[in-house]
């Protein structure tokens, strides 16, 4: 809900509904769940385990159903997995605002060979700041999309920016460098934090 008194923008500069693309994309993804392809991929990843034990130690009546993640190979309940597009529905070198609805439909309603089951466990259920395979893949894709658009923007003086070849492998390397630098900064921050704690502890001990 918008804040009281704040003007809600319904149309853009071209007179189009500002929420249109997002709403259409959401409707297409919801409709895709009814397609047989994602259900077939989900069923292929299905694994049945022995029934869980009751409080009294006896086995339950039904087998436990889990789904195997295509990346980490671990098993998860259905609520913690997603059917993912291996090649993103919106290619990494395209801006969502620039593609037609026809391209969006063809990207989402892909062949089942382009689908996989990935774990999507909420971060609060993971320890040590870990992330699910789906989140890791999404973070990488968003990084590459953003950096590629920045790259094109810096070279907007080029007559035909479409002629600049998109090298996904090179951008993946850039993402690895970004993650390494981020990890190093977090480690440095943690070391400084521990040093401050140690210094405070020593000062308190000396003041007694």
MDAnalysis code that builds the backbone (N, CA, C; Angstrom):
import MDAnalysis as mda
import numpy as np

u = mda.Universe.empty(624, n_residues=208, atom_resindex=np.repeat(np.arange(208), 3), trajectory=True)
u.add_TopologyAttr("name", ["N", "CA", "C"] * 208)
u.add_TopologyAttr("resid", np.arange(1, 209))
u.add_TopologyAttr("resname", ["UNK", "UNK", "UNK", "UNK", "UNK", "UNK", "UNK", "UNK", "UNK", "UNK", "UNK", "UNK", "UNK", "UNK", "UNK", "UNK", "UNK", "UNK", "UNK", "UNK", "UNK", "UNK", "UNK", "UNK", "UNK", "UNK", "UNK", "UNK", "UNK", "UNK", "UNK", "UNK", "UNK", "UNK", "UNK", "UNK", "UNK", "UNK", "UNK", "UNK", "UNK", "UNK", "UNK", "UNK", "UNK", "UNK", "UNK", "UNK", "UNK", "UNK", "UNK", "UNK", "UNK", "UNK", "UNK", "UNK", "UNK", "UNK", "UNK", "UNK", "UNK", "UNK", "UNK", "UNK", "UNK", "UNK", "UNK", "UNK", "UNK", "UNK", "UNK", "UNK", "UNK", "UNK", "UNK", "UNK", "UNK", "UNK", "UNK", "UNK", "UNK", "UNK", "UNK", "UNK", "UNK", "UNK", "UNK", "UNK", "UNK", "UNK", "UNK", "UNK", "UNK", "UNK", "UNK", "UNK", "UNK", "UNK", "UNK", "UNK", "UNK", "UNK", "UNK", "UNK", "UNK", "UNK", "UNK", "UNK", "UNK", "UNK", "UNK", "UNK", "UNK", "UNK", "UNK", "UNK", "UNK", "UNK", "UNK", "UNK", "UNK", "UNK", "UNK", "UNK", "UNK", "UNK", "UNK", "UNK", "UNK", "UNK", "UNK", "UNK", "UNK", "UNK", "UNK", "UNK", "UNK", "UNK", "UNK", "UNK", "UNK", "UNK", "UNK", "UNK", "UNK", "UNK", "UNK", "UNK", "UNK", "UNK", "UNK", "UNK", "UNK", "UNK", "UNK", "UNK", "UNK", "UNK", "UNK", "UNK", "UNK", "UNK", "UNK", "UNK", "UNK", "UNK", "UNK", "UNK", "UNK", "UNK", "UNK", "UNK", "UNK", "UNK", "UNK", "UNK", "UNK", "UNK", "UNK", "UNK", "UNK", "UNK", "UNK", "UNK", "UNK", "UNK", "UNK", "UNK", "UNK", "UNK", "UNK", "UNK", "UNK", "UNK", "UNK", "UNK", "UNK", "UNK", "UNK", "UNK", "UNK", "UNK", "UNK", "UNK", "UNK", "UNK", "UNK", "UNK"])
u.atoms.positions = np.array([
    [0.837, -1.192, 0.000],
    [0.000, 0.000, 0.000],
    [0.880, 1.254, 0.000],
    [0.573, 2.230, -0.876],
    [1.363, 3.461, -0.892],
    [1.113, 4.279, 0.366],
    [2.115, 5.081, 0.757],
    [1.985, 5.910, 1.934],
    [0.891, 6.953, 1.713],
    [0.201, 7.285, 2.804],
    [-0.882, 8.251, 2.733],
    [-0.374, 9.579, 2.199],
    [-1.071, 10.090, 1.209],
    [-0.708, 11.376, 0.615],
    [0.287, 11.264, -0.524],
    [0.869, 10.065, -0.717],
    [1.841, 9.891, -1.787],
    [1.124, 9.586, -3.094],
    [1.475, 10.318, -4.139],
    [0.825, 10.135, -5.432],
    [1.265, 8.813, -6.066],
    [0.304, 8.040, -6.518],
    [0.585, 6.765, -7.159],
    [0.626, 6.968, -8.666],
    [1.747, 6.586, -9.264],
    [1.906, 6.752, -10.707],
    [1.318, 5.544, -11.425],
    [0.248, 5.766, -12.205],
    [-0.426, 4.675, -12.896],
    [0.059, 4.484, -14.325],
    [0.481, 5.571, -14.965],
    [0.885, 5.506, -16.371],
    [2.277, 6.090, -16.557],
    [3.003, 5.572, -17.558],
    [4.334, 6.110, -17.846],
    [4.228, 7.252, -18.850],
    [5.407, 7.700, -19.325],
    [5.429, 8.841, -20.239],
    [4.763, 8.540, -21.578],
    [4.586, 7.255, -21.885],
    [3.916, 6.873, -23.134],
    [2.441, 6.543, -22.940],
    [1.944, 6.753, -21.722],
    [0.539, 6.496, -21.452],
    [0.214, 5.039, -21.191],
    [1.253, 4.220, -20.958],
    [1.041, 2.797, -20.696],
    [1.017, 2.531, -19.191],
    [0.261, 1.549, -18.794],
    [0.154, 1.160, -17.389],
    [1.524, 0.749, -16.874],
    [2.009, 1.373, -15.817],
    [3.374, 1.130, -15.346],
    [3.570, -0.306, -14.840],
    [2.504, -0.957, -14.394],
    [2.628, -2.320, -13.872],
    [2.371, -3.380, -14.934],
    [2.132, -2.945, -16.155],
    [1.691, -3.884, -17.193],
    [2.653, -5.049, -17.412],
    [3.927, -4.760, -17.671],
    [4.873, -5.822, -18.005],
    [5.053, -6.802, -16.844],
    [5.149, -6.266, -15.638],
    [5.306, -7.127, -14.479],
    [4.101, -8.033, -14.270],
    [2.925, -7.469, -14.455],
    [1.697, -8.254, -14.293],
    [1.584, -9.331, -15.368],
    [1.925, -8.962, -16.597],
    [1.859, -9.918, -17.696],
    [2.855, -11.044, -17.481],
    [4.088, -10.686, -17.086],
    [5.118, -11.691, -16.833],
    [4.694, -12.647, -15.718],
    [4.125, -12.086, -14.636],
    [3.665, -12.916, -13.532],
    [2.566, -13.874, -13.967],
    [1.637, -13.377, -14.798],
    [0.542, -14.221, -15.282],
    [1.070, -15.342, -16.173],
    [2.074, -15.029, -16.997],
    [2.658, -16.047, -17.873],
    [3.349, -17.135, -17.056],
    [4.069, -16.738, -16.010],
    [4.763, -17.725, -15.179],
    [3.762, -18.601, -14.424],
    [2.675, -18.000, -13.957],
    [1.651, -18.798, -13.266],
    [1.002, -19.783, -14.229],
    [0.770, -19.340, -15.459],
    [0.174, -20.218, -16.469],
    [1.133, -21.337, -16.842],
    [2.440, -21.035, -16.870],
    [3.437, -22.040, -17.248],
    [3.454, -23.202, -16.270],
    [3.063, -22.944, -15.025],
    [3.027, -24.025, -14.036],
    [2.012, -25.100, -14.418],
    [1.044, -24.748, -15.279],
    [0.043, -25.721, -15.729],
    [0.535, -26.530, -16.923],
    [1.649, -26.098, -17.509],
    [2.229, -26.786, -18.663],
    [2.753, -28.155, -18.218],
    [2.648, -29.188, -19.036],
    [3.134, -30.512, -18.619],
    [4.650, -30.589, -18.432],
    [5.423, -29.735, -19.127],
    [6.890, -29.816, -19.058],
    [7.431, -29.647, -17.637],
    [7.082, -28.583, -16.898],
    [7.630, -28.449, -15.540],
    [7.197, -29.576, -14.618],
    [5.989, -30.099, -14.829],
    [5.541, -31.226, -13.994],
    [6.342, -32.488, -14.294],
    [6.681, -32.692, -15.572],
    [7.494, -33.855, -15.938],
    [8.895, -33.752, -15.346],
    [9.471, -32.559, -15.372],
    [10.808, -32.346, -14.810],
    [10.781, -32.558, -13.296],
    [9.733, -32.092, -12.655],
    [9.592, -32.261, -11.213],
    [9.445, -33.749, -10.866],
    [8.643, -34.457, -11.640],
    [8.454, -35.886, -11.388],
    [9.751, -36.672, -11.600],
    [10.566, -36.236, -12.577],
    [11.836, -36.922, -12.847],
    [12.808, -36.761, -11.683],
    [12.668, -35.663, -10.927],
    [13.556, -35.400, -9.789],
    [12.993, -35.960, -8.487],
    [11.837, -36.563, -8.546],
    [11.158, -37.080, -7.351],
    [11.862, -38.320, -6.793],
    [12.024, -38.340, -5.473],
    [12.636, -39.480, -4.786],
    [11.755, -39.830, -3.589],
    [11.419, -41.111, -3.443],
    [10.629, -41.557, -2.300],
    [11.550, -42.169, -1.243],
    [11.368, -41.740, -0.011],
    [12.147, -42.233, 1.125],
    [11.226, -42.996, 2.080],
    [11.777, -43.825, 2.927],
    [10.946, -44.542, 3.904],
    [10.142, -43.571, 4.760],
    [9.008, -44.014, 5.278],
    [8.178, -43.140, 6.122],
    [8.958, -42.590, 7.317],
    [8.620, -41.375, 7.713],
    [9.248, -40.775, 8.896],
    [8.751, -41.501, 10.141],
    [9.570, -41.515, 11.176],
    [9.194, -42.169, 12.421],
    [8.283, -41.261, 13.251],
    [7.294, -41.873, 13.873],
    [6.398, -41.138, 14.759],
    [7.101, -40.907, 16.103],
    [6.440, -40.172, 16.985],
    [7.015, -39.883, 18.301],
    [7.261, -41.150, 19.107],
    [6.408, -42.181, 18.863],
    [6.578, -43.418, 19.612],
    [7.604, -44.356, 18.978],
    [8.253, -43.890, 17.883],
    [9.298, -44.686, 17.253],
    [8.832, -45.602, 16.152],
    [7.515, -45.669, 15.922],
    [6.991, -46.511, 14.847],
    [6.948, -45.725, 13.546],
    [7.129, -46.400, 12.388],
    [7.111, -45.689, 11.104],
    [5.710, -45.245, 10.707],
    [5.639, -44.134, 9.995],
    [4.358, -43.650, 9.491],
    [3.850, -44.523, 8.361],
    [2.687, -44.164, 7.820],
    [2.066, -44.986, 6.778],
    [2.554, -44.612, 5.375],
    [2.910, -43.341, 5.156],
    [3.271, -42.874, 3.820],
    [4.772, -42.638, 3.686],
    [5.292, -42.933, 2.500],
    [6.699, -42.626, 2.214],
    [6.906, -41.115, 2.168],
    [8.100, -40.696, 2.524],
    [8.447, -39.278, 2.401],
    [8.820, -38.986, 0.951],
    [8.361, -37.857, 0.427],
    [8.656, -37.474, -0.953],
    [9.639, -36.304, -0.941],
    [10.743, -36.448, -1.651],
    [11.741, -35.401, -1.765],
    [12.095, -35.213, -3.241],
    [12.786, -34.094, -3.534],
    [13.170, -33.786, -4.917],
    [14.651, -33.442, -4.946],
    [15.354, -33.993, -5.931],
    [16.805, -33.816, -6.009],
    [17.167, -32.563, -6.796],
    [17.991, -31.709, -6.187],
    [18.462, -30.487, -6.849],
    [19.459, -30.865, -7.943],
    [19.326, -30.259, -9.112],
    [20.185, -30.585, -10.251],
    [21.617, -30.124, -10.055],
    [21.861, -29.196, -9.124],
    [23.218, -28.666, -8.924],
    [23.900, -29.313, -7.719],
    [23.309, -29.179, -6.536],
    [23.965, -29.713, -5.332],
    [23.658, -31.188, -5.091],
    [22.657, -31.721, -5.803],
    [22.278, -33.153, -5.735],
    [21.653, -33.558, -4.404],
    [21.378, -32.599, -3.525],
    [20.743, -32.928, -2.249],
    [19.224, -33.045, -2.434],
    [18.559, -33.641, -1.440],
    [17.116, -33.846, -1.502],
    [16.383, -32.803, -0.661],
    [15.238, -32.326, -1.178],
    [14.470, -31.278, -0.500],
    [12.975, -31.540, -0.650],
    [12.175, -31.057, 0.307],
    [10.719, -31.151, 0.151],
    [10.263, -30.246, -0.990],
    [9.088, -30.485, -1.519],
    [8.627, -29.740, -2.687],
    [8.543, -28.234, -2.434],
    [8.218, -27.850, -1.196],
    [8.086, -26.417, -0.909],
    [9.416, -25.687, -1.009],
    [10.542, -26.441, -1.033],
    [11.864, -25.821, -1.081],
    [12.597, -26.102, -2.390],
    [11.854, -26.357, -3.457],
    [12.467, -26.499, -4.780],
    [11.672, -25.681, -5.793],
    [12.340, -25.350, -6.892],
    [11.692, -24.634, -7.987],
    [12.130, -25.239, -9.303],
    [11.212, -25.200, -10.285],
    [11.573, -25.593, -11.643],
    [12.168, -24.356, -12.308],
    [13.438, -24.451, -12.669],
    [14.221, -23.309, -13.155],
    [14.512, -23.429, -14.645],
    [14.539, -22.275, -15.336],
    [14.973, -22.223, -16.735],
    [16.504, -22.232, -16.759],
    [17.105, -23.249, -17.373],
    [18.570, -23.325, -17.446],
    [19.113, -22.111, -18.191],
    [18.648, -21.907, -19.413],
    [18.893, -20.649, -20.131],
    [17.749, -19.732, -19.741],
    [18.038, -18.594, -19.111],
    [16.971, -17.732, -18.587],
    [15.908, -17.382, -19.625],
    [14.672, -17.253, -19.155],
    [13.564, -16.886, -20.040],
    [13.848, -15.556, -20.734],
    [14.486, -14.648, -20.018],
    [14.936, -13.383, -20.606],
    [16.450, -13.442, -20.645],
    [17.007, -13.498, -21.840],
    [18.450, -13.697, -22.001],
    [19.243, -12.625, -21.265],
    [20.441, -13.006, -20.839],
    [21.260, -12.125, -20.015],
    [21.681, -10.851, -20.737],
    [21.702, -10.892, -22.061],
    [22.141, -9.722, -22.830],
    [20.967, -8.840, -23.258],
    [19.761, -9.146, -22.780],
    [18.588, -8.359, -23.137],
    [18.005, -7.670, -21.907],
    [17.425, -6.505, -22.124],
    [16.685, -5.820, -21.077],
    [15.230, -6.240, -21.183],
    [14.638, -6.568, -20.052],
    [13.243, -7.009, -20.072],
    [12.335, -5.963, -20.705],
    [12.636, -4.694, -20.474],
    [11.795, -3.622, -21.022],
    [11.903, -3.512, -22.544],
    [12.928, -4.144, -23.132],
    [13.141, -4.036, -24.583],
    [12.578, -5.214, -25.372],
    [12.189, -6.290, -24.689],
    [11.713, -7.452, -25.432],
    [10.199, -7.395, -25.609],
    [9.731, -7.994, -26.680],
    [8.299, -8.016, -26.965],
    [7.611, -9.084, -26.122],
    [6.297, -9.001, -26.047],
    [5.548, -10.024, -25.327],
    [5.701, -11.386, -25.996],
    [5.860, -11.382, -27.314],
    [6.057, -12.644, -28.034],
    [7.356, -13.310, -27.586],
    [8.437, -12.521, -27.443],
    [9.718, -13.059, -26.966],
    [9.597, -13.557, -25.529],
    [8.842, -12.825, -24.723],
    [8.659, -13.209, -23.337],
    [7.930, -14.550, -23.242],
    [6.893, -14.713, -24.055],
    [6.126, -15.959, -24.057],
    [7.006, -17.127, -24.487],
    [7.773, -16.941, -25.569],
    [8.626, -18.027, -26.070],
    [9.752, -18.370, -25.090],
    [10.202, -17.350, -24.334],
    [11.255, -17.605, -23.353],
    [10.752, -18.400, -22.161],
    [9.545, -18.077, -21.698],
    [8.979, -18.766, -20.537],
    [8.472, -20.153, -20.914],
    [7.741, -20.257, -22.035],
    [7.195, -21.546, -22.463],
    [8.220, -22.271, -23.341],
    [9.291, -22.731, -22.681],
    [10.391, -23.366, -23.396],
    [10.202, -24.885, -23.428],
    [11.110, -25.585, -24.101],
    [11.107, -27.036, -24.124],
    [11.609, -27.556, -22.773],
    [11.207, -28.772, -22.428],
    [11.558, -29.298, -21.113],
    [13.058, -29.540, -20.962],
    [13.795, -29.644, -22.086],
    [15.247, -29.814, -22.017],
    [15.925, -28.594, -21.392],
    [15.211, -27.472, -21.352],
    [15.772, -26.247, -20.788],
    [15.318, -26.033, -19.342],
    [14.772, -27.075, -18.723],
    [14.267, -26.949, -17.355],
    [15.037, -27.861, -16.400],
    [15.134, -27.443, -15.158],
    [15.792, -28.239, -14.127],
    [15.186, -27.908, -12.773],
    [15.318, -28.822, -11.840],
    [14.832, -28.590, -10.481],
    [15.999, -28.094, -9.630],
    [15.809, -26.946, -8.972],
    [16.842, -26.384, -8.097],
    [16.282, -26.150, -6.708],
    [17.126, -26.338, -5.701],
    [16.695, -26.056, -4.336],
    [16.516, -24.550, -4.164],
    [15.500, -24.184, -3.393],
    [15.212, -22.763, -3.148],
    [14.906, -22.537, -1.671],
    [15.650, -23.232, -0.821],
    [15.446, -23.129, 0.621],
    [15.583, -21.683, 1.094],
    [14.619, -21.166, 1.854],
    [14.732, -19.798, 2.386],
    [16.017, -19.635, 3.186],
    [16.623, -18.468, 3.068],
    [17.922, -18.226, 3.700],
    [17.887, -18.400, 5.207],
    [16.739, -18.111, 5.830],
    [16.649, -18.205, 7.297],
    [16.787, -19.651, 7.795],
    [16.609, -20.609, 6.889],
    [16.746, -22.006, 7.277],
    [18.129, -22.569, 6.952],
    [19.004, -21.729, 6.410],
    [20.358, -22.153, 6.073],
    [21.340, -21.542, 7.066],
    [22.406, -22.228, 7.340],
    [23.372, -21.752, 8.344],
    [24.586, -21.096, 7.687],
    [25.225, -20.232, 8.436],
    [26.475, -19.626, 7.987],
    [26.366, -18.730, 6.772],
    [25.190, -18.113, 6.565],
    [25.023, -17.217, 5.427],
    [24.943, -17.919, 4.087],
    [24.690, -19.235, 4.100],
    [24.590, -19.998, 2.848],
    [23.342, -19.589, 2.068],
    [23.358, -19.880, 0.777],
    [22.216, -19.574, -0.076],
    [21.859, -20.792, -0.908],
    [20.602, -20.871, -1.316],
    [20.136, -21.993, -2.131],
    [20.732, -21.910, -3.533],
    [20.727, -23.027, -4.235],
    [21.270, -23.058, -5.608],
    [20.499, -22.121, -6.536],
    [19.187, -22.037, -6.329],
    [18.383, -21.141, -7.174],
    [18.758, -19.687, -6.926],
    [18.971, -19.321, -5.668],
    [19.351, -17.948, -5.338],
    [20.733, -17.616, -5.872],
    [21.667, -18.563, -5.762],
    [23.021, -18.350, -6.275],
    [22.990, -18.115, -7.782],
    [22.224, -18.918, -8.500],
    [22.113, -18.781, -9.957],
    [21.452, -17.457, -10.324],
    [20.408, -17.095, -9.591],
    [19.709, -15.837, -9.853],
    [20.614, -14.635, -9.601],
    [21.389, -14.686, -8.514],
    [22.304, -13.586, -8.203],
    [23.325, -13.389, -9.324],
    [23.848, -14.502, -9.842],
    [24.818, -14.418, -10.926],
    [24.182, -13.820, -12.185],
    [22.985, -14.268, -12.511],
    [22.301, -13.761, -13.700],
    [22.014, -12.273, -13.581],
    [21.558, -11.828, -12.413],
    [21.263, -10.403, -12.210],
    [22.529, -9.563, -12.290],
    [23.631, -10.089, -11.740],
    [24.915, -9.377, -11.803],
    [25.327, -9.180, -13.259],
    [25.260, -10.255, -14.047],
    [25.687, -10.184, -15.447],
    [24.786, -9.233, -16.236],
    [23.475, -9.308, -16.013],
    [22.550, -8.406, -16.715],
    [22.888, -6.950, -16.433],
    [23.063, -6.624, -15.145],
    [23.322, -5.236, -14.750],
    [24.652, -4.741, -15.313],
    [25.702, -5.551, -15.201],
    [27.020, -5.128, -15.662],
    [27.059, -5.006, -17.190],
    [26.335, -5.900, -17.879],
    [26.303, -5.838, -19.345],
    [25.620, -4.548, -19.808],
    [24.546, -4.158, -19.154],
    [23.853, -2.928, -19.527],
    [24.711, -1.701, -19.219],
    [25.462, -1.767, -18.097],
    [26.390, -0.671, -17.780],
    [27.477, -0.581, -18.847],
    [27.947, -1.736, -19.287],
    [28.978, -1.807, -20.319],
    [28.489, -1.163, -21.617],
    [27.246, -1.489, -21.994],
    [26.676, -0.908, -23.219],
    [26.461, 0.597, -23.063],
    [26.025, 1.006, -21.873],
    [25.775, 2.420, -21.635],
    [27.057, 3.229, -21.756],
    [28.170, 2.675, -21.273],
    [29.463, 3.365, -21.368],
    [29.931, 3.471, -22.813],
    [29.389, 2.621, -23.675],
    [29.808, 2.607, -25.081],
    [28.674, 3.021, -26.013],
    [27.789, 3.870, -25.504],
    [26.618, 4.269, -26.275],
    [26.979, 5.102, -27.500],
    [28.229, 5.612, -27.533],
    [28.644, 6.387, -28.694],
    [28.905, 5.494, -29.905],
    [29.002, 4.167, -29.680],
    [29.207, 3.237, -30.790],
    [27.944, 3.214, -31.643],
    [28.054, 3.368, -32.978],
    [26.880, 3.434, -33.870],
    [25.912, 2.279, -33.692],
    [26.421, 1.053, -33.614],
    [25.551, -0.123, -33.490],
    [25.976, -0.961, -32.287],
    [25.499, -0.586, -31.084],
    [25.907, -1.344, -29.892],
    [25.478, -2.797, -29.942],
    [24.463, -3.115, -30.781],
    [24.023, -4.505, -30.910],
    [25.118, -5.388, -31.502],
    [26.078, -4.761, -32.174],
    [27.159, -5.521, -32.812],
    [28.216, -5.970, -31.804],
    [28.167, -5.425, -30.574],
    [29.113, -5.829, -29.545],
    [28.738, -7.231, -29.088],
    [29.646, -8.164, -29.216],
    [29.343, -9.548, -28.890],
    [29.279, -9.759, -27.373],
    [28.274, -10.493, -26.949],
    [28.090, -10.814, -25.534],
    [28.816, -12.112, -25.239],
    [29.816, -12.035, -24.367],
    [30.602, -13.208, -23.988],
    [30.216, -13.611, -22.567],
    [29.304, -14.575, -22.455],
    [28.801, -14.971, -21.136],
    [29.914, -15.518, -20.252],
    [30.845, -16.281, -20.839],
    [31.938, -16.851, -20.061],
    [32.788, -15.784, -19.401],
    [33.066, -14.700, -20.118],
    [33.878, -13.616, -19.580],
    [33.158, -12.925, -18.422],
    [31.830, -12.758, -18.553],
    [31.078, -12.096, -17.487],
    [30.950, -12.997, -16.265],
    [30.917, -14.300, -16.481],
    [30.913, -15.237, -15.354],
    [32.220, -15.106, -14.564],
    [33.342, -14.917, -15.284],
    [34.627, -14.723, -14.610],
    [34.605, -13.431, -13.785],
    [33.986, -12.386, -14.357],
    [33.870, -11.123, -13.635],
    [33.061, -11.305, -12.352],
    [32.048, -12.159, -12.420],
    [31.223, -12.414, -11.235],
    [32.024, -13.167, -10.178],
    [32.859, -14.097, -10.607],
    [33.714, -14.834, -9.667],
    [34.677, -13.878, -8.953],
    [35.212, -12.930, -9.703],
    [36.108, -11.927, -9.116],
    [35.341, -11.069, -8.102],
    [34.125, -10.696, -8.478],
    [33.268, -9.892, -7.594],
    [33.003, -10.633, -6.283],
    [32.684, -11.936, -6.373],
    [32.417, -12.732, -5.182],
    [33.661, -12.872, -4.309],
    [34.814, -13.069, -4.960],
    [36.071, -13.207, -4.215],
    [36.383, -11.922, -3.450],
    [36.200, -10.777, -4.098],
    [36.446, -9.486, -3.445],
    [35.462, -9.258, -2.296],
    [34.213, -9.653, -2.525],
    [33.195, -9.498, -1.487],
    [33.524, -10.354, -0.270],
    [33.967, -11.581, -0.535],
    [34.341, -12.489, 0.550],
    [35.530, -11.946, 1.330],
    [36.509, -11.382, 0.591],
    [37.702, -10.829, 1.238],
    [37.335, -9.640, 2.133],
    [36.411, -8.802, 1.674],
    [35.990, -7.642, 2.456],
    [35.254, -8.064, 3.725],
    [34.398, -9.093, 3.581],
    [33.673, -9.592, 4.751],
    [34.634, -10.192, 5.778],
    [35.654, -10.901, 5.269],
    [36.650, -11.499, 6.163],
    [37.437, -10.409, 6.874],
    [37.834, -9.378, 6.137],
    [38.571, -8.259, 6.726],
    [37.730, -7.559, 7.790],
    [36.431, -7.402, 7.485],
    [35.527, -6.754, 8.433],
    [35.400, -7.581, 9.708],
    [35.320, -8.910, 9.544],
    [35.188, -9.793, 10.700],
    [36.464, -9.776, 11.547],
    [37.635, -9.731, 10.894],
    [38.906, -9.682, 11.630],
    [39.000, -8.400, 12.453],
    [38.609, -7.269, 11.850],
    [38.640, -5.998, 12.569],
    [37.669, -6.015, 13.744],
    [36.526, -6.666, 13.539],
    [35.534, -6.763, 14.613],
    [36.092, -7.550, 15.791],
    [36.752, -8.664, 15.479],
    [37.338, -9.486, 16.529],
    [38.478, -8.760, 17.239],
    [39.246, -7.987, 16.469],
    [40.341, -7.216, 17.065],
    [39.807, -6.158, 18.031],
    [38.707, -5.504, 17.655],
    [38.095, -4.503, 18.532],
    [37.580, -5.144, 19.818],
    [36.971, -6.330, 19.663],
    [36.472, -7.037, 20.849],
    [37.619, -7.409, 21.779],
    [38.719, -7.909, 21.182],
    [39.872, -8.308, 21.975],
    [40.493, -7.110, 22.689],
    [40.562, -5.978, 21.985],
    [41.142, -4.763, 22.569],
    [40.289, -4.264, 23.722],
    [38.958, -4.292, 23.535],
    [38.038, -3.843, 24.585],
    [38.151, -4.737, 25.805],
    [38.266, -6.052, 25.572],
    [38.382, -7.013, 26.659],
    [39.680, -6.780, 27.451],
    [40.780, -6.537, 26.708],
    [42.060, -6.276, 27.374],
    [42.037, -4.994, 28.197],
    [41.386, -3.964, 27.628],
    [41.313, -2.676, 28.336],
    [40.493, -2.814, 29.611],
    [39.393, -3.560, 29.510],
    [38.569, -3.775, 30.705],
    [39.331, -4.563, 31.773],
    [40.158, -5.522, 31.324],
    [40.945, -6.315, 32.273],
    [42.017, -5.503, 32.955],
    [42.613, -4.577, 32.194],
    [43.697, -3.740, 32.766],
    [43.171, -2.670, 33.719],
    [41.890, -2.314, 33.507],
    [41.335, -1.237, 34.346],
    [40.900, -1.725, 35.704],
    [40.863, -3.066, 35.880],
    [40.431, -3.595, 37.187],
    [41.569, -3.487, 38.216],
])
